[in-house]
Amino acid sequence: MAEPTLVQVFGASATQDSSILTITKASLTGLTASGSNSAESLLVAILLKAQSYLTQASFDANIDQSIYAAAGFSSFTTRGTNNDPYRVDQITFNLAKADTASTLDPDDY
């Protein structure tokens, strides 16, 4: 099998050239697109979109896939001076590469 493509991971409208990556908001998972989406909401939508394709099952079946996502455990914490309750959700991204270096380098994936 081949390495996952940009379109498979980020949606049909995802494109790139040597300097620009384009992912349309409409392709992202769970995002209500607006001109004022926060950086954090965009990151979460990108992670959720990638998680839907980069599964452990596809990783196990495809030797060319180097990354898989797994849902973590939800927990609760309190924050702020009023100790307001917050839900904490986890997504774990696992990065697999041949054991040749000890640094995390995006070019290896």
ZIZI-V710987 format. One record per residue. RES is the residue in three letters. NEAR is the number of other ideal C-beta (glycine too) atoms within 8 Angstrom. Layout:
BEGIN
RES;NEAR
RES;NEAR
END
This chain:
BEGIN
MET;6
ALA;6
GLU;6
PRO;10
THR;7
LEU;8
VAL;8
GLN;6
VAL;11
PHE;10
GLY;11
ALA;5
SER;9
ALA;14
THR;7
GLN;7
ASP;5
SER;2
SER;3
ILE;5
LEU;6
THR;8
ILE;12
THR;9
LYS;10
ALA;7
SER;11
LEU;15
THR;8
GLY;6
LEU;10
THR;4
ALA;7
SER;5
GLY;3
SER;4
ASN;10
SER;6
ALA;5
GLU;6
SER;9
LEU;12
LEU;8
VAL;9
ALA;13
ILE;11
LEU;11
LEU;12
LYS;15
ALA;13
GLN;12
SER;8
TYR;10
LEU;14
THR;10
GLN;7
ALA;6
SER;12
PHE;13
ASP;6
ALA;6
ASN;10
ILE;4
ASP;7
GLN;12
SER;9
ILE;12
TYR;12
ALA;13
ALA;8
ALA;7
GLY;8
PHE;4
SER;8
SER;6
PHE;8
THR;7
THR;8
ARG;6
GLY;6
THR;3
ASN;4
ASN;7
ASP;7
PRO;7
TYR;8
ARG;7
VAL;8
ASP;6
GLN;8
ILE;11
THR;8
PHE;10
ASN;9
LEU;8
ALA;7
LYS;8
ALA;3
ASP;3
THR;4
ALA;5
SER;2
THR;4
LEU;4
ASP;6
PRO;5
ASP;4
ASP;7
TYR;7
END
